[in-house]
């Protein structure tokens, strides 16, 4: 039986603090008009002392689970795509796994910069389609404000903080993730990077003095790269899905720069209103930008059941990718007298429950057989 990986839940979380262009005028040589003209950004959210990549990811994950009938203990896999992890290790995903109570889930982080959410979503969908897992949480979460040099106006104006999450479930009917494209060109790695802090350039007093732990970017070259790959990746993933550009209801692009999105629209010969754009209020939230944009578009009624969507992005690495999906009806548990029944309508969920029972029986048999004789 063919398996399909459906997106059945989503959620987002952003910090309360807002940093406007006018606020930036007070700390770096820039102004609102200059920023708005070059990027399309008016404001961005900034993490408080208590906000972390893991805490924002946890909030988004719990919101993605809410109302789906899936308990955290039923999740098989958690992937956190981030380039501002809580630590080098342990994985931020493992912290999220513990905080939401996903006691049966494997968890790992994925680093593909701003393209990371698309890469992670594709990997989780592949695992679901293969039948090796039934349920996955894919999260993009960032606190990039802690990696920005606020004396460098070329990067200080761009980045914000936030998180977004998708719940993926296996289903027996068509829909969900249809096709994907994942690409990389490491020859452009120096164009967008944080040079120090890894094993190649460990932290020293000199690297700190030289601001080598902050984001550094060749904006002109990154812009040229992005305007080239956004349209081409979108076309490629649509073709792989067996569709035409005209079949796509909305394109949800990485929110890095309004002019890049406008260039992609021209390249695809699509009106700009077929793109979800919220960069004005959040700036570039890297791996979180696509799921945050999706959540807002859903809340605004711009996304409906049955829509064909393309998610497309690019980032450091250099990396780029796209994913085509069809949003199908979200399955709900049966209810009895207004209360949630323990009987679920999903065959995939029943298989998942069966597998869990099997694992526990195997564990019980092993413990019994390993017990020394009386």
SVG drawing of the C-alpha trace seen along z (x, -y; Angstrom):
<svg xmlns="http://www.w3.org/2000/svg" viewBox="-23 -57 67 78">
<polyline fill="none" stroke="black" stroke-width="0.4" points="0.0,0.0 1.4,-3.4 2.1,-5.7 1.8,-9.5 3.3,-12.1 0.6,-14.7 1.0,-18.0 -1.7,-17.8 -0.7,-20.5 1.3,-23.7 2.2,-26.3 4.5,-29.3 6.0,-31.3 7.7,-34.7 9.2,-36.8 7.2,-39.8 9.9,-42.4 9.7,-44.4 12.8,-46.1 11.7,-48.7 13.8,-50.4 13.5,-53.6 15.0,-51.7 18.0,-50.7 18.6,-54.3 19.6,-54.9 22.3,-52.2 23.7,-52.0 24.2,-54.3 21.0,-53.6 17.5,-54.9 14.0,-53.6 13.8,-54.6 17.1,-53.0 16.2,-49.7 12.7,-49.5 13.8,-50.3 16.6,-47.7 14.9,-44.9 11.2,-45.5 11.6,-45.2 10.0,-47.6 10.5,-45.6 11.6,-42.3 11.1,-40.3 14.0,-40.0 14.4,-37.3 14.3,-38.3 16.7,-37.0 14.3,-34.1 13.7,-33.3 15.9,-30.6 16.0,-28.6 14.7,-25.6 11.9,-27.5 10.6,-29.1 10.8,-25.7 8.9,-24.0 6.1,-26.6 5.7,-26.2 5.8,-22.4 3.0,-22.3 0.9,-24.6 1.4,-22.3 0.2,-19.4 -2.8,-21.3 -6.1,-20.1 -4.7,-17.3 -5.5,-14.4 -1.8,-13.5 -0.2,-13.4 3.5,-14.3 4.1,-10.7 3.0,-9.5 5.6,-11.4 8.3,-9.2 10.8,-11.8 11.7,-15.5 14.0,-17.4 15.0,-21.0 16.4,-22.9 18.5,-25.8 21.7,-27.8 21.5,-29.2 21.3,-26.0 21.0,-26.0 24.4,-24.4 26.9,-22.7 25.6,-19.6 23.3,-18.3 21.0,-18.8 18.3,-21.4 15.8,-18.8 16.6,-16.6 15.8,-19.5 12.5,-20.0 11.8,-16.3 12.1,-16.3 10.2,-19.6 7.1,-18.5 7.2,-14.9 7.8,-13.1 9.2,-10.1 9.2,-7.7 10.8,-10.1 14.2,-10.2 15.6,-13.7 18.3,-15.5 19.3,-19.0 19.8,-19.8 22.0,-22.5 21.4,-23.8 21.1,-27.5 17.9,-29.2 17.1,-26.2 17.1,-23.9 13.3,-23.7 12.8,-22.5 15.6,-19.9 14.2,-18.7 10.6,-18.5 11.7,-16.4 13.8,-14.0 10.9,-13.6 8.4,-13.0 10.8,-10.4 10.8,-8.5 7.0,-8.6 6.5,-7.5 9.0,-4.6 6.9,-3.3 9.8,-3.5 7.9,-6.1 4.3,-7.4 4.6,-10.8 7.2,-13.6 7.6,-17.1 9.7,-19.4 10.7,-22.7 12.6,-25.7 13.7,-27.9 16.2,-30.7 17.5,-33.4 19.7,-35.0 19.7,-38.3 22.4,-36.8 24.6,-36.2 24.3,-39.7 26.8,-42.5 24.7,-45.6 27.5,-47.8 27.3,-46.2 24.4,-47.8 24.5,-45.3 23.4,-42.5 22.0,-44.2 18.9,-45.3 18.1,-41.9 17.6,-39.3 14.9,-38.4 13.9,-35.6 11.1,-33.1 10.0,-29.5 7.6,-27.5 6.6,-23.8 4.8,-21.3 3.3,-17.9 3.7,-15.2 1.6,-12.0 1.4,-9.0 -1.8,-8.4 -3.1,-5.9 -4.6,-8.5 -2.8,-10.9 -1.7,-14.3 0.8,-16.0 4.4,-16.2 4.6,-15.6 8.1,-16.4 11.3,-18.1 14.5,-19.6 17.6,-19.9 20.8,-21.5 24.1,-22.8 27.2,-24.7 29.9,-24.7 32.2,-26.9 30.1,-29.8 30.4,-29.0 32.4,-32.1 29.7,-34.4 27.5,-33.9 29.0,-32.5 30.0,-32.8 33.7,-32.1 34.7,-31.3 33.5,-29.0 33.8,-25.7 36.7,-23.2 38.4,-25.0 38.6,-28.3 38.1,-27.7 37.2,-30.6 40.1,-32.8 40.5,-36.3 41.5,-37.3 38.4,-35.8 36.2,-37.6 38.0,-40.9 37.7,-40.6 33.9,-39.9 34.4,-36.5 31.5,-35.0 28.9,-37.2 27.1,-36.7 29.2,-38.0 27.7,-38.3 28.6,-39.4 25.2,-40.9 25.6,-41.6 26.7,-38.1 24.1,-36.4 21.4,-38.5 22.6,-37.5 22.6,-33.8 19.2,-34.0 17.5,-35.6 18.8,-32.9 17.9,-29.8 14.5,-30.8 12.6,-30.6 14.6,-27.7 14.0,-25.5 10.3,-26.4 10.0,-25.3 11.9,-22.1 9.9,-21.0 6.6,-21.8 7.7,-19.7 8.7,-16.8 5.2,-16.9 3.7,-16.6 2.1,-20.0 2.3,-23.3 3.0,-26.7 -0.6,-27.6 -1.7,-24.7 0.1,-26.3 -2.2,-28.2 0.5,-30.0 4.3,-30.1 5.7,-30.4 9.2,-31.7 12.0,-32.2 11.6,-35.7 15.1,-37.2 14.5,-40.2 11.4,-41.6 13.4,-42.3 14.4,-38.7 10.8,-37.6 9.8,-40.1 12.5,-38.8 11.3,-35.2 7.7,-36.3 9.0,-37.9 11.0,-34.8 7.9,-32.6 5.6,-35.1 3.3,-35.1 1.6,-38.0 3.1,-39.0 -0.2,-38.2 0.5,-34.5 3.4,-34.8 3.1,-34.9 5.1,-37.8 5.4,-38.9 9.1,-40.1 7.9,-43.6 7.0,-42.5 9.6,-39.7 12.7,-40.3 14.8,-37.2 14.1,-34.5 16.1,-31.9 14.7,-28.4 11.6,-29.7 10.5,-32.1 8.6,-29.6 6.6,-27.9 5.8,-31.3 4.6,-32.6 2.5,-29.4 0.8,-29.8 -0.1,-33.5 -1.4,-32.7 -3.6,-30.0 -4.9,-32.3 -5.7,-34.9 -7.7,-32.5 -5.2,-32.6 -4.5,-28.8 -7.4,-26.4 -7.8,-22.6 -7.0,-21.3 -4.4,-24.0 -1.2,-23.1 1.7,-25.0 5.4,-25.4 7.8,-26.2 11.1,-27.6 14.3,-28.9 18.0,-29.5 20.7,-30.1 24.4,-29.8 26.3,-26.8 25.3,-27.8 22.1,-25.8 18.7,-26.1 15.7,-23.9 11.9,-23.7 9.1,-21.4 5.7,-20.9 2.7,-19.8 -1.1,-19.5 -2.9,-20.4 -5.6,-17.9 -8.4,-17.7 -7.0,-17.4 -8.2,-14.2 -9.8,-14.5 -10.4,-11.9 -13.9,-10.6 -15.7,-12.2 -18.2,-10.7 -20.5,-13.0 -18.2,-15.9 -15.2,-14.1 -12.3,-12.8 -12.6,-9.0 -9.7,-6.7 -10.7,-5.3 -9.0,-7.1 -10.0,-6.9 -6.5,-6.8 -5.2,-3.4 -1.7,-4.9 -2.3,-5.7 -3.5,-2.2 -0.3,-0.9 1.7,-3.2 -0.1,-2.0 0.4,1.6 4.1,1.0 4.4,-0.6 2.7,2.3 5.0,4.7 8.1,2.8 6.9,2.9 6.1,6.6 9.6,7.2 11.1,5.3 9.1,7.2 10.1,10.6 13.7,9.5 13.7,8.4 11.9,11.7 14.3,13.9 17.3,12.0 16.3,12.4 18.5,14.8 16.8,18.0 15.6,18.3"/>
</svg>
